[in-house]
Structure formats: structure tokens, C-alpha cells
Amino acid sequence: MILAAGRGERMRPLTDRCPKPLLQAGGKPLLQWHIEALAAVGIRQIVINHAHLGHQIENHFGDGAALGVQLSYSPEATALETAGGIRQALHLLGGGPLLVVNGDVACGWPMRRALEIAENWKSGQLAHLVMVPNPTHNPKGDFALQGNTIQLPAPDEAAWTFSGIGVYHPDLFKGLQAGQVAKLAPLLREAMAAGKVQGELFDGFWMDIGTPERLEELNQRLHSGRTHSA
């Protein structure tokens, strides 16, 4: 699943008439980089949620056949936040572990890792998060990584930044109702407290494309070949 329902307030005025995932970098919409990366490793059934100007996303990509994938859409009348959006789309995602990628990140993390993670899923595990070194806009990080276990950091413990890429078990969202607005972080914290969140550190290329300046930086990186993929 690719999350594409955000309004993109920090991207305005660029997102006033264009949904954020359709903004271009390197000559392609941000969303297309993800779709192509997934298709390249054999992940071809993809769900995209959308809200703000979402019809433009459906009109642009259609059923995905042109990119060698099968796209399904989960429209939201108003954005349901990350957990709410995933819960709304569960009927399209099957009953096993599911890869979820934020539509507004650019990352060289090898998508094939999701297949390995799913194959080695532990009974009772609820999530596997990809962590990255802290960017300047999130210097304190989000969660701590002890071995392969993700947990809330102690006051003096180093933390890493959550990349916006994770593999989740549907059971993580079982307490939510379809259509409910719900953030992901509270669910993850509860699962971490129960020792049910695994993870890994990715030290390669990653960017949160949250501002016009970062979009332009990504554009320059892609045109100059300073990243493996977006």
C-alpha cells in the first residue's frame, strides 16, 4: 500500500491544484517512483489511498497496466490519517503482512526486503519498521532500536527516525473501525510496549519530501544520479 491521502500543507501553493504524490521529481511523479520500485521486485498488486484531489491520481495511473502493476484505490472523503487509511483499505490488502510506504518519501531501501520480512514473520509480531539516521528536521529521532527490536527510547537513549516504510500485520489495526480517523503512532507504541515490533536500520539514501525545497533537492539528486531510486 502507498499512502497518498495527505493534504500537503507545507507544499502549498504547489498542492493547491495538484495532489502531493503527483508532484514531479526527476521527470516523474513521486508516486511513480514507488510503483516502479515495487514492480521491479515483483510486487505488482498495489493499493493507493487518496483524499485531496485524489481523482487526479486515479486519472493519471488508471489500473496501473502501463507500469506493469495492478492498482486498486481506497478513496477517503476526508483524510483518515495513517492507521485509519490502512484500516479502511484492509479489505483490499489480504490477510497477511503488508508493506506500507509513505507516498512523500524518497528512499533507496530495497523493496525486495519486504518479501524477506514477510517470509520470516514471527507469530504475534505486529510490525517491522525501517529506521533511518535522523535528518536535520527530526534531530531527536522517534524510536530506539535494540538488536532487531523497536522500542520507545529512554530519556538518555539514542533514537532513530521512522522512515515511513513498514510492514504490518492486519491485527495491528483490528481495534479500529472502518472510516475512523486514527494515527499510527499510538498503535505502534502499544505494540512496542508488548514487544511486538521489529525493525532495521537503513543507512542509505532517504528523504522526507515535505517542503518545496526538499522536492527541488530530490529533483536535482535524481537528475545528477546521486541516488539509486526514489
PyRosetta script that sets phi, psi and omega in degrees:
from pyrosetta import init, pose_from_sequence

init()
pose = pose_from_sequence("MILAAGRGERMRPLTDRCPKPLLQAGGKPLLQWHIEALAAVGIRQIVINHAHLGHQIENHFGDGAALGVQLSYSPEATALETAGGIRQALHLLGGGPLLVVNGDVACGWPMRRALEIAENWKSGQLAHLVMVPNPTHNPKGDFALQGNTIQLPAPDEAAWTFSGIGVYHPDLFKGLQAGQVAKLAPLLREAMAAGKVQGELFDGFWMDIGTPERLEELNQRLHSGRTHSA")
pose.set_psi(1, 136.3)
pose.set_omega(1, 174.4)
pose.set_phi(2, -111.0)
pose.set_psi(2, 125.4)
pose.set_omega(2, -178.4)
pose.set_phi(3, -84.0)
pose.set_psi(3, 120.2)
pose.set_omega(3, -174.3)
pose.set_phi(4, -139.3)
pose.set_psi(4, 27.1)
pose.set_omega(4, -174.7)
pose.set_phi(5, -98.7)
pose.set_psi(5, -1.9)
pose.set_omega(5, -176.8)
pose.set_phi(6, -67.8)
pose.set_psi(6, 149.3)
pose.set_omega(6, -179.1)
pose.set_phi(7, -75.7)
pose.set_psi(7, -28.6)
pose.set_omega(7, 179.9)
pose.set_phi(8, 71.5)
pose.set_psi(8, 45.2)
pose.set_omega(8, -176.8)
pose.set_phi(9, -58.9)
pose.set_psi(9, -38.9)
pose.set_omega(9, -178.1)
pose.set_phi(10, -72.1)
pose.set_psi(10, -12.1)
pose.set_omega(10, 178.8)
pose.set_phi(11, -92.3)
pose.set_psi(11, -5.2)
pose.set_omega(11, -179.3)
pose.set_phi(12, -62.8)
pose.set_psi(12, 144.2)
pose.set_omega(12, 9.7)
pose.set_phi(13, -86.8)
pose.set_psi(13, 2.7)
pose.set_omega(13, -177.1)
pose.set_phi(14, -59.1)
pose.set_psi(14, -32.2)
pose.set_omega(14, -176.0)
pose.set_phi(15, -96.0)
pose.set_psi(15, 8.3)
pose.set_omega(15, 177.9)
pose.set_phi(16, -66.7)
pose.set_psi(16, -33.7)
pose.set_omega(16, -177.6)
pose.set_phi(17, -123.2)
pose.set_psi(17, 0.3)
pose.set_omega(17, -179.1)
pose.set_phi(18, -138.0)
pose.set_psi(18, 128.9)
pose.set_omega(18, 176.3)
pose.set_phi(19, -63.4)
pose.set_psi(19, 142.8)
pose.set_omega(19, -175.0)
pose.set_phi(20, -51.3)
pose.set_psi(20, -42.2)
pose.set_omega(20, -177.7)
pose.set_phi(21, -65.7)
pose.set_psi(21, -13.9)
pose.set_omega(21, 178.1)
pose.set_phi(22, -94.8)
pose.set_psi(22, -4.0)
pose.set_omega(22, 173.6)
pose.set_phi(23, -62.0)
pose.set_psi(23, 143.2)
pose.set_omega(23, -172.1)
pose.set_phi(24, -99.9)
pose.set_psi(24, 146.3)
pose.set_omega(24, 171.3)
pose.set_phi(25, -145.0)
pose.set_psi(25, 134.1)
pose.set_omega(25, -178.8)
pose.set_phi(26, 64.1)
pose.set_psi(26, 25.7)
pose.set_omega(26, 177.1)
pose.set_phi(27, 82.6)
pose.set_psi(27, 7.1)
pose.set_omega(27, 179.7)
pose.set_phi(28, -137.2)
pose.set_psi(28, 153.1)
pose.set_omega(28, 172.0)
pose.set_phi(29, -61.4)
pose.set_psi(29, 147.2)
pose.set_omega(29, 178.3)
pose.set_phi(30, -51.9)
pose.set_psi(30, -41.9)
pose.set_omega(30, -177.2)
pose.set_phi(31, -62.9)
pose.set_psi(31, -34.5)
pose.set_omega(31, -176.8)
pose.set_phi(32, -66.3)
pose.set_psi(32, -33.9)
pose.set_omega(32, 177.6)
pose.set_phi(33, -59.6)
pose.set_psi(33, -41.9)
pose.set_omega(33, 178.8)
pose.set_phi(34, -66.3)
pose.set_psi(34, -46.4)
pose.set_omega(34, -178.6)
pose.set_phi(35, -58.6)
pose.set_psi(35, -44.6)
pose.set_omega(35, -179.1)
pose.set_phi(36, -67.0)
pose.set_psi(36, -37.9)
pose.set_omega(36, 178.7)
pose.set_phi(37, -65.3)
pose.set_psi(37, -38.9)
pose.set_omega(37, 178.2)
pose.set_phi(38, -68.3)
pose.set_psi(38, -45.2)
pose.set_omega(38, -179.8)
pose.set_phi(39, -60.9)
pose.set_psi(39, -35.4)
pose.set_omega(39, -176.6)
pose.set_phi(40, -63.8)
pose.set_psi(40, -24.7)
pose.set_omega(40, -179.9)
pose.set_phi(41, -106.9)
pose.set_psi(41, 11.5)
pose.set_omega(41, 175.1)
pose.set_phi(42, 90.7)
pose.set_psi(42, 8.3)
pose.set_omega(42, 175.2)
pose.set_phi(43, -92.2)
pose.set_psi(43, 103.6)
pose.set_omega(43, -170.8)
pose.set_phi(44, -118.8)
pose.set_psi(44, -7.6)
pose.set_omega(44, 174.6)
pose.set_phi(45, -100.0)
pose.set_psi(45, 108.8)
pose.set_omega(45, -171.0)
pose.set_phi(46, -128.0)
pose.set_psi(46, 134.0)
pose.set_omega(46, 175.2)
pose.set_phi(47, -107.7)
pose.set_psi(47, 133.9)
pose.set_omega(47, 177.1)
pose.set_phi(48, -121.5)
pose.set_psi(48, 124.2)
pose.set_omega(48, 172.6)
pose.set_phi(49, -93.8)
pose.set_psi(49, 155.3)
pose.set_omega(49, -180.0)
pose.set_phi(50, -156.4)
pose.set_psi(50, 159.0)
pose.set_omega(50, 177.5)
pose.set_phi(51, -140.8)
pose.set_psi(51, -82.2)
pose.set_omega(51, -177.6)
pose.set_phi(52, -59.5)
pose.set_psi(52, 117.0)
pose.set_omega(52, 178.4)
pose.set_phi(53, 53.7)
pose.set_psi(53, 32.1)
pose.set_omega(53, -175.4)
pose.set_phi(54, -62.5)
pose.set_psi(54, -27.0)
pose.set_omega(54, 179.5)
pose.set_phi(55, -60.0)
pose.set_psi(55, -28.5)
pose.set_omega(55, 178.4)
pose.set_phi(56, -65.8)
pose.set_psi(56, -35.9)
pose.set_omega(56, 178.4)
pose.set_phi(57, -65.2)
pose.set_psi(57, -46.1)
pose.set_omega(57, 179.3)
pose.set_phi(58, -64.4)
pose.set_psi(58, -40.9)
pose.set_omega(58, -179.8)
pose.set_phi(59, -65.3)
pose.set_psi(59, -35.3)
pose.set_omega(59, -176.8)
pose.set_phi(60, -73.5)
pose.set_psi(60, -46.0)
pose.set_omega(60, -172.9)
pose.set_phi(61, -99.4)
pose.set_psi(61, -20.7)
pose.set_omega(61, 179.9)
pose.set_phi(62, 57.1)
pose.set_psi(62, -136.3)
pose.set_omega(62, -178.6)
pose.set_phi(63, -85.0)
pose.set_psi(63, 0.5)
pose.set_omega(63, 176.5)
pose.set_phi(64, 86.9)
pose.set_psi(64, -3.4)
pose.set_omega(64, -175.0)
pose.set_phi(65, -58.6)
pose.set_psi(65, -34.3)
pose.set_omega(65, -178.5)
pose.set_phi(66, -64.4)
pose.set_psi(66, -23.0)
pose.set_omega(66, 179.2)
pose.set_phi(67, -105.8)
pose.set_psi(67, 7.5)
pose.set_omega(67, 177.0)
pose.set_phi(68, 77.3)
pose.set_psi(68, 24.3)
pose.set_omega(68, 179.9)
pose.set_phi(69, -130.7)
pose.set_psi(69, 171.2)
pose.set_omega(69, 175.0)
pose.set_phi(70, -114.9)
pose.set_psi(70, 107.8)
pose.set_omega(70, -176.9)
pose.set_phi(71, -96.4)
pose.set_psi(71, 137.2)
pose.set_omega(71, 169.2)
pose.set_phi(72, -122.7)
pose.set_psi(72, 153.5)
pose.set_omega(72, -176.2)
pose.set_phi(73, -122.2)
pose.set_psi(73, 145.2)
pose.set_omega(73, 177.3)
pose.set_phi(74, -123.9)
pose.set_psi(74, 87.9)
pose.set_omega(74, -177.2)
pose.set_phi(75, -73.0)
pose.set_psi(75, 145.2)
pose.set_omega(75, 177.6)
pose.set_phi(76, -125.4)
pose.set_psi(76, 125.6)
pose.set_omega(76, -179.9)
pose.set_phi(77, -59.8)
pose.set_psi(77, -41.3)
pose.set_omega(77, 169.7)
pose.set_phi(78, -133.6)
pose.set_psi(78, 146.6)
pose.set_omega(78, -175.1)
pose.set_phi(79, -58.4)
pose.set_psi(79, 133.0)
pose.set_omega(79, -174.4)
pose.set_phi(80, -97.9)
pose.set_psi(80, 9.9)
pose.set_omega(80, -173.3)
pose.set_phi(81, 67.1)
pose.set_psi(81, 174.1)
pose.set_omega(81, -170.4)
pose.set_phi(82, -62.4)
pose.set_psi(82, -55.5)
pose.set_omega(82, -177.9)
pose.set_phi(83, -64.8)
pose.set_psi(83, -40.7)
pose.set_omega(83, 178.9)
pose.set_phi(84, -63.5)
pose.set_psi(84, -37.6)
pose.set_omega(84, 178.8)
pose.set_phi(85, -67.5)
pose.set_psi(85, -41.2)
pose.set_omega(85, 177.8)
pose.set_phi(86, -65.5)
pose.set_psi(86, -44.7)
pose.set_omega(86, 179.1)
pose.set_phi(87, -59.1)
pose.set_psi(87, -40.9)
pose.set_omega(87, -179.2)
pose.set_phi(88, -62.3)
pose.set_psi(88, -30.7)
pose.set_omega(88, -174.5)
pose.set_phi(89, -98.2)
pose.set_psi(89, 2.5)
pose.set_omega(89, -173.9)
pose.set_phi(90, -56.4)
pose.set_psi(90, -33.3)
pose.set_omega(90, -178.6)
pose.set_phi(91, -66.1)
pose.set_psi(91, -14.5)
pose.set_omega(91, 178.4)
pose.set_phi(92, -98.3)
pose.set_psi(92, -6.1)
pose.set_omega(92, -166.6)
pose.set_phi(93, -109.6)
pose.set_psi(93, -2.2)
pose.set_omega(93, 179.2)
pose.set_phi(94, 80.8)
pose.set_psi(94, -177.3)
pose.set_omega(94, -172.2)
pose.set_phi(95, -104.5)
pose.set_psi(95, -0.7)
pose.set_omega(95, -178.1)
pose.set_phi(96, -102.8)
pose.set_psi(96, -174.2)
pose.set_omega(96, 177.8)
pose.set_phi(97, -56.4)
pose.set_psi(97, 141.6)
pose.set_omega(97, -177.4)
pose.set_phi(98, -128.8)
pose.set_psi(98, 136.5)
pose.set_omega(98, 176.9)
pose.set_phi(99, -83.5)
pose.set_psi(99, 130.4)
pose.set_omega(99, 177.6)
pose.set_phi(100, -125.7)
pose.set_psi(100, 129.4)
pose.set_omega(100, -177.4)
pose.set_phi(101, -126.0)
pose.set_psi(101, 129.9)
pose.set_omega(101, 173.5)
pose.set_phi(102, -65.0)
pose.set_psi(102, 132.3)
pose.set_omega(102, -178.4)
pose.set_phi(103, -70.0)
pose.set_psi(103, -14.6)
pose.set_omega(103, -176.0)
pose.set_phi(104, -109.8)
pose.set_psi(104, 28.2)
pose.set_omega(104, 169.5)
pose.set_phi(105, -116.6)
pose.set_psi(105, 154.1)
pose.set_omega(105, 172.4)
pose.set_phi(106, -120.4)
pose.set_psi(106, 130.1)
pose.set_omega(106, -170.8)
pose.set_phi(107, -154.8)
pose.set_psi(107, 140.5)
pose.set_omega(107, 176.4)
pose.set_phi(108, -91.8)
pose.set_psi(108, 8.8)
pose.set_omega(108, 177.5)
pose.set_phi(109, -56.0)
pose.set_psi(109, 129.5)
pose.set_omega(109, -177.9)
pose.set_phi(110, -69.8)
pose.set_psi(110, 114.7)
pose.set_omega(110, -176.5)
pose.set_phi(111, -60.7)
pose.set_psi(111, -23.4)
pose.set_omega(111, 178.9)
pose.set_phi(112, -61.6)
pose.set_psi(112, -21.7)
pose.set_omega(112, 178.5)
pose.set_phi(113, -60.2)
pose.set_psi(113, -29.9)
pose.set_omega(113, 180.0)
pose.set_phi(114, -61.9)
pose.set_psi(114, -36.8)
pose.set_omega(114, 178.9)
pose.set_phi(115, -66.7)
pose.set_psi(115, -40.9)
pose.set_omega(115, 178.3)
pose.set_phi(116, -64.9)
pose.set_psi(116, -42.4)
pose.set_omega(116, -179.9)
pose.set_phi(117, -61.8)
pose.set_psi(117, -44.8)
pose.set_omega(117, -179.1)
pose.set_phi(118, -64.1)
pose.set_psi(118, -38.7)
pose.set_omega(118, -179.1)
pose.set_phi(119, -66.5)
pose.set_psi(119, -28.9)
pose.set_omega(119, -177.2)
pose.set_phi(120, -106.6)
pose.set_psi(120, 23.0)
pose.set_omega(120, -177.7)
pose.set_phi(121, -62.1)
pose.set_psi(121, 132.5)
pose.set_omega(121, -179.0)
pose.set_phi(122, -89.0)
pose.set_psi(122, 143.5)
pose.set_omega(122, 177.6)
pose.set_phi(123, -58.9)
pose.set_psi(123, 128.9)
pose.set_omega(123, 179.9)
pose.set_phi(124, 90.0)
pose.set_psi(124, -14.5)
pose.set_omega(124, 178.6)
pose.set_phi(125, -67.1)
pose.set_psi(125, 139.7)
pose.set_omega(125, -177.8)
pose.set_phi(126, -110.9)
pose.set_psi(126, -22.6)
pose.set_omega(126, -177.2)
pose.set_phi(127, -157.9)
pose.set_psi(127, 154.0)
pose.set_omega(127, 171.3)
pose.set_phi(128, -134.2)
pose.set_psi(128, 115.7)
pose.set_omega(128, -174.3)
pose.set_phi(129, -106.2)
pose.set_psi(129, 140.7)
pose.set_omega(129, 173.3)
pose.set_phi(130, -94.3)
pose.set_psi(130, 118.1)
pose.set_omega(130, 179.9)
pose.set_phi(131, -102.6)
pose.set_psi(131, 154.6)
pose.set_omega(131, 179.9)
pose.set_phi(132, -136.4)
pose.set_psi(132, 159.9)
pose.set_omega(132, 174.9)
pose.set_phi(133, -58.0)
pose.set_psi(133, 150.1)
pose.set_omega(133, -173.2)
pose.set_phi(134, -70.4)
pose.set_psi(134, 126.1)
pose.set_omega(134, 174.3)
pose.set_phi(135, -77.6)
pose.set_psi(135, 170.3)
pose.set_omega(135, -177.9)
pose.set_phi(136, -62.8)
pose.set_psi(136, -28.2)
pose.set_omega(136, -178.2)
pose.set_phi(137, -85.6)
pose.set_psi(137, -0.1)
pose.set_omega(137, 175.2)
pose.set_phi(138, -145.5)
pose.set_psi(138, 62.5)
pose.set_omega(138, -169.4)
pose.set_phi(139, -65.5)
pose.set_psi(139, -25.6)
pose.set_omega(139, -177.5)
pose.set_phi(140, -90.0)
pose.set_psi(140, -8.1)
pose.set_omega(140, 178.7)
pose.set_phi(141, 74.6)
pose.set_psi(141, -172.1)
pose.set_omega(141, -175.9)
pose.set_phi(142, -122.3)
pose.set_psi(142, -54.8)
pose.set_omega(142, -173.6)
pose.set_phi(143, -133.9)
pose.set_psi(143, 157.0)
pose.set_omega(143, 178.1)
pose.set_phi(144, -94.1)
pose.set_psi(144, 150.7)
pose.set_omega(144, 178.7)
pose.set_phi(145, -121.3)
pose.set_psi(145, 112.6)
pose.set_omega(145, 178.0)
pose.set_phi(146, -112.8)
pose.set_psi(146, 104.2)
pose.set_omega(146, -172.8)
pose.set_phi(147, 65.5)
pose.set_psi(147, -119.9)
pose.set_omega(147, 176.5)
pose.set_phi(148, -104.5)
pose.set_psi(148, 8.3)
pose.set_omega(148, -176.2)
pose.set_phi(149, -103.4)
pose.set_psi(149, 132.2)
pose.set_omega(149, 175.9)
pose.set_phi(150, -95.4)
pose.set_psi(150, 134.9)
pose.set_omega(150, 179.4)
pose.set_phi(151, -147.7)
pose.set_psi(151, 166.9)
pose.set_omega(151, 175.6)
pose.set_phi(152, -70.2)
pose.set_psi(152, 134.2)
pose.set_omega(152, -176.5)
pose.set_phi(153, -74.5)
pose.set_psi(153, 145.3)
pose.set_omega(153, 170.5)
pose.set_phi(154, -70.7)
pose.set_psi(154, 163.6)
pose.set_omega(154, -176.1)
pose.set_phi(155, -53.0)
pose.set_psi(155, -34.4)
pose.set_omega(155, -177.3)
pose.set_phi(156, -107.6)
pose.set_psi(156, 14.7)
pose.set_omega(156, -175.9)
pose.set_phi(157, -97.0)
pose.set_psi(157, 140.0)
pose.set_omega(157, 177.8)
pose.set_phi(158, -66.9)
pose.set_psi(158, 144.6)
pose.set_omega(158, 179.0)
pose.set_phi(159, -130.2)
pose.set_psi(159, 154.8)
pose.set_omega(159, 176.6)
pose.set_phi(160, -110.0)
pose.set_psi(160, 167.1)
pose.set_omega(160, -179.6)
pose.set_phi(161, -94.5)
pose.set_psi(161, 134.1)
pose.set_omega(161, 175.1)
pose.set_phi(162, -71.4)
pose.set_psi(162, 127.6)
pose.set_omega(162, -172.8)
pose.set_phi(163, -76.0)
pose.set_psi(163, -15.3)
pose.set_omega(163, -171.6)
pose.set_phi(164, 88.6)
pose.set_psi(164, 10.0)
pose.set_omega(164, 177.0)
pose.set_phi(165, -121.4)
pose.set_psi(165, 125.6)
pose.set_omega(165, -179.3)
pose.set_phi(166, -153.9)
pose.set_psi(166, 157.9)
pose.set_omega(166, 171.9)
pose.set_phi(167, -113.2)
pose.set_psi(167, 129.3)
pose.set_omega(167, -173.1)
pose.set_phi(168, -127.2)
pose.set_psi(168, 149.3)
pose.set_omega(168, 170.8)
pose.set_phi(169, -91.7)
pose.set_psi(169, 140.4)
pose.set_omega(169, 180.0)
pose.set_phi(170, -54.5)
pose.set_psi(170, -26.6)
pose.set_omega(170, -179.1)
pose.set_phi(171, -62.2)
pose.set_psi(171, -21.6)
pose.set_omega(171, 178.6)
pose.set_phi(172, -59.9)
pose.set_psi(172, -27.5)
pose.set_omega(172, -173.1)
pose.set_phi(173, -108.1)
pose.set_psi(173, 9.7)
pose.set_omega(173, -171.8)
pose.set_phi(174, -67.1)
pose.set_psi(174, -20.5)
pose.set_omega(174, 179.6)
pose.set_phi(175, -83.5)
pose.set_psi(175, -2.4)
pose.set_omega(175, -178.4)
pose.set_phi(176, -98.1)
pose.set_psi(176, 152.3)
pose.set_omega(176, 174.4)
pose.set_phi(177, -97.7)
pose.set_psi(177, 145.6)
pose.set_omega(177, 175.7)
pose.set_phi(178, -58.6)
pose.set_psi(178, 133.1)
pose.set_omega(178, -178.5)
pose.set_phi(179, 90.2)
pose.set_psi(179, -4.1)
pose.set_omega(179, -179.3)
pose.set_phi(180, -81.8)
pose.set_psi(180, 133.4)
pose.set_omega(180, 173.6)
pose.set_phi(181, -74.8)
pose.set_psi(181, 125.3)
pose.set_omega(181, -177.0)
pose.set_phi(182, -155.0)
pose.set_psi(182, 133.0)
pose.set_omega(182, 176.5)
pose.set_phi(183, -82.9)
pose.set_psi(183, 156.0)
pose.set_omega(183, -178.5)
pose.set_phi(184, -80.7)
pose.set_psi(184, -36.9)
pose.set_omega(184, -172.6)
pose.set_phi(185, -54.9)
pose.set_psi(185, -44.7)
pose.set_omega(185, 179.7)
pose.set_phi(186, -61.6)
pose.set_psi(186, -37.2)
pose.set_omega(186, 177.9)
pose.set_phi(187, -65.8)
pose.set_psi(187, -40.6)
pose.set_omega(187, 179.5)
pose.set_phi(188, -66.2)
pose.set_psi(188, -41.6)
pose.set_omega(188, -179.8)
pose.set_phi(189, -61.4)
pose.set_psi(189, -41.5)
pose.set_omega(189, 178.9)
pose.set_phi(190, -64.2)
pose.set_psi(190, -42.3)
pose.set_omega(190, 179.5)
pose.set_phi(191, -67.8)
pose.set_psi(191, -35.8)
pose.set_omega(191, 177.1)
pose.set_phi(192, -63.7)
pose.set_psi(192, -41.7)
pose.set_omega(192, 179.9)
pose.set_phi(193, -61.0)
pose.set_psi(193, -27.2)
pose.set_omega(193, 179.3)
pose.set_phi(194, -92.9)
pose.set_psi(194, 3.8)
pose.set_omega(194, 178.7)
pose.set_phi(195, 70.8)
pose.set_psi(195, 29.7)
pose.set_omega(195, -173.8)
pose.set_phi(196, -111.9)
pose.set_psi(196, 19.8)
pose.set_omega(196, 179.3)
pose.set_phi(197, -122.1)
pose.set_psi(197, 121.7)
pose.set_omega(197, 176.1)
pose.set_phi(198, -104.1)
pose.set_psi(198, 172.5)
pose.set_omega(198, 179.1)
pose.set_phi(199, -175.4)
pose.set_psi(199, -178.9)
pose.set_omega(199, -179.1)
pose.set_phi(200, -152.7)
pose.set_psi(200, 159.1)
pose.set_omega(200, 177.6)
pose.set_phi(201, -103.7)
pose.set_psi(201, 127.1)
pose.set_omega(201, 174.9)
pose.set_phi(202, -109.4)
pose.set_psi(202, 120.8)
pose.set_omega(202, -173.9)
pose.set_phi(203, -105.1)
pose.set_psi(203, 16.9)
pose.set_omega(203, 179.4)
pose.set_phi(204, -94.6)
pose.set_psi(204, -159.2)
pose.set_omega(204, -176.5)
pose.set_phi(205, -66.4)
pose.set_psi(205, 130.3)
pose.set_omega(205, 175.3)
pose.set_phi(206, -155.9)
pose.set_psi(206, 138.5)
pose.set_omega(206, 174.2)
pose.set_phi(207, -143.4)
pose.set_psi(207, 142.6)
pose.set_omega(207, 168.7)
pose.set_phi(208, -94.5)
pose.set_psi(208, 113.9)
pose.set_omega(208, -175.3)
pose.set_phi(209, -88.8)
pose.set_psi(209, 72.7)
pose.set_omega(209, -172.4)
pose.set_phi(210, -100.5)
pose.set_psi(210, -10.1)
pose.set_omega(210, -177.5)
pose.set_phi(211, -137.7)
pose.set_psi(211, 160.2)
pose.set_omega(211, 176.3)
pose.set_phi(212, -57.7)
pose.set_psi(212, -33.9)
pose.set_omega(212, 179.9)
pose.set_phi(213, -65.5)
pose.set_psi(213, -41.3)
pose.set_omega(213, 178.8)
pose.set_phi(214, -70.8)
pose.set_psi(214, -32.9)
pose.set_omega(214, 175.2)
pose.set_phi(215, -61.8)
pose.set_psi(215, -43.7)
pose.set_omega(215, 179.1)
pose.set_phi(216, -67.8)
pose.set_psi(216, -36.7)
pose.set_omega(216, 176.4)
pose.set_phi(217, -62.2)
pose.set_psi(217, -43.5)
pose.set_omega(217, 177.6)
pose.set_phi(218, -62.2)
pose.set_psi(218, -43.3)
pose.set_omega(218, 179.4)
pose.set_phi(219, -56.7)
pose.set_psi(219, -45.4)
pose.set_omega(219, 179.5)
pose.set_phi(220, -65.6)
pose.set_psi(220, -39.9)
pose.set_omega(220, 179.3)
pose.set_phi(221, -63.4)
pose.set_psi(221, -42.8)
pose.set_omega(221, -178.8)
pose.set_phi(222, -66.8)
pose.set_psi(222, -41.1)
pose.set_omega(222, -179.6)
pose.set_phi(223, -68.8)
pose.set_psi(223, -27.6)
pose.set_omega(223, -178.4)
pose.set_phi(224, -95.6)
pose.set_psi(224, -2.8)
pose.set_omega(224, 178.5)
pose.set_phi(225, 75.8)
pose.set_psi(225, 23.5)
pose.set_omega(225, -178.7)
pose.set_phi(226, -90.4)
pose.set_psi(226, 23.9)
pose.set_omega(226, 174.3)
pose.set_phi(227, -153.0)
pose.set_psi(227, 150.2)
pose.set_omega(227, -178.7)
pose.set_phi(228, -78.8)
pose.set_psi(228, -39.0)
pose.set_omega(228, 178.8)
pose.set_phi(229, -161.2)
pose.set_psi(229, 166.4)
pose.set_omega(229, 176.6)
pose.set_phi(230, -115.2)
pose.dump_pdb("model.pdb")
